[in-house]
Amino acid sequence: MVSGKKVLSASLFALLFALSHNAAAQDEFSENSFIRALAGDVTVQKPGTVWGQAQMGLELAIGDSVRTGADGRAEIFLAGTAIIKINQNTEFQIPQDNYNSQKRVSLI
């Protein structure tokens, strides 16, 4: 007899795998940069505005900045190029040219 905990664990794993696989497939075809995941203190600043609270799925444009606090982490999908993971106490700005592999992305 299979225990209820094992069945629940297997079901939960299968669900999480399916959700993450679906999100990855969507990212691959996205032409927009956006916040893919976040935890803790994460804020966003659009050029010419003040810092505001970040939200999962928030679309980002060239020049936007994402900042993490002491307990913050974020994962940013850069349109068609990469997934950037930033840890605590970091500031990241969406680069001018996401598609030029010779340009470097700078962490402030």
C-alpha positions in Angstrom: 0.0 0.0 0.0 1.3 3.4 -0.9 1.2 6.0 1.8 -0.8 9.2 1.4 2.3 11.3 2.0 4.2 9.6 -0.9 1.3 10.2 -3.3 1.0 13.8 -2.2 4.7 14.4 -2.5 4.8 12.8 -6.0 1.7 14.8 -7.1 3.2 18.1 -5.8 6.5 17.4 -7.5 4.7 16.7 -10.8 2.6 19.9 -10.5 5.7 22.0 -9.8 7.6 20.5 -12.6 4.7 21.1 -15.1 4.3 24.7 -13.9 8.1 25.5 -14.2 8.3 23.8 -17.6 5.3 25.8 -18.9 6.9 29.1 -17.5 10.2 28.3 -19.2 8.5 27.6 -22.5 6.6 30.9 -22.3 9.9 32.8 -21.5 11.6 31.3 -24.5 9.2 33.0 -26.9 8.7 36.3 -25.0 9.9 39.5 -26.7 9.5 41.5 -23.5 11.7 41.7 -20.4 9.9 41.1 -17.1 10.3 40.0 -13.5 10.0 36.2 -13.6 10.3 35.6 -9.8 10.9 37.5 -6.6 11.1 37.1 -2.9 11.6 39.5 0.0 12.3 43.2 -0.5 12.4 44.0 -4.3 11.7 47.4 -5.8 11.6 48.8 -9.3 12.3 52.3 -10.7 11.3 53.5 -14.1 13.4 56.4 -15.5 12.2 59.6 -14.0 10.2 58.0 -11.2 10.6 57.0 -7.6 11.3 53.4 -6.4 8.2 51.3 -6.1 7.3 47.8 -5.0 8.1 45.1 -7.6 5.5 42.6 -8.7 5.9 39.2 -10.4 5.2 39.5 -14.1 5.9 43.3 -14.2 7.1 44.2 -17.7 10.5 46.0 -17.8 11.8 48.4 -20.4 15.3 49.7 -21.3 16.6 51.9 -18.5 14.3 50.4 -15.8 16.2 49.4 -12.6 15.5 46.5 -10.2 16.9 46.7 -6.6 16.9 44.0 -3.9 17.1 44.7 -0.2 18.8 42.7 2.6 16.4 39.8 2.2 15.5 40.3 -1.5 16.0 38.1 -4.5 14.7 38.5 -8.1 14.8 36.7 -11.4 14.6 38.8 -14.5 13.9 37.5 -18.0 15.7 39.7 -20.5 13.8 39.7 -23.8 15.1 36.8 -25.9 18.6 36.7 -24.3 18.9 35.5 -20.7 17.5 35.0 -17.3 19.3 37.1 -14.7 19.2 36.1 -11.0 20.0 38.8 -8.5 20.6 38.3 -4.8 20.5 40.5 -1.8 21.6 44.2 -1.8 21.9 44.4 -5.6 20.8 46.9 -8.2 20.4 45.9 -11.9 19.5 48.1 -14.8 17.9 46.8 -18.1 20.6 47.4 -20.7 20.2 49.5 -23.8 20.8 46.6 -26.2 19.7 43.2 -24.9 20.4 41.5 -28.2 24.1 42.5 -28.7 26.2 39.8 -27.2 29.3 41.9 -27.2 27.8 44.4 -24.8 28.2 43.7 -21.1 25.4 43.9 -18.5 26.5 45.9 -15.5 25.4 45.3 -11.9 25.5 48.6 -10.0 
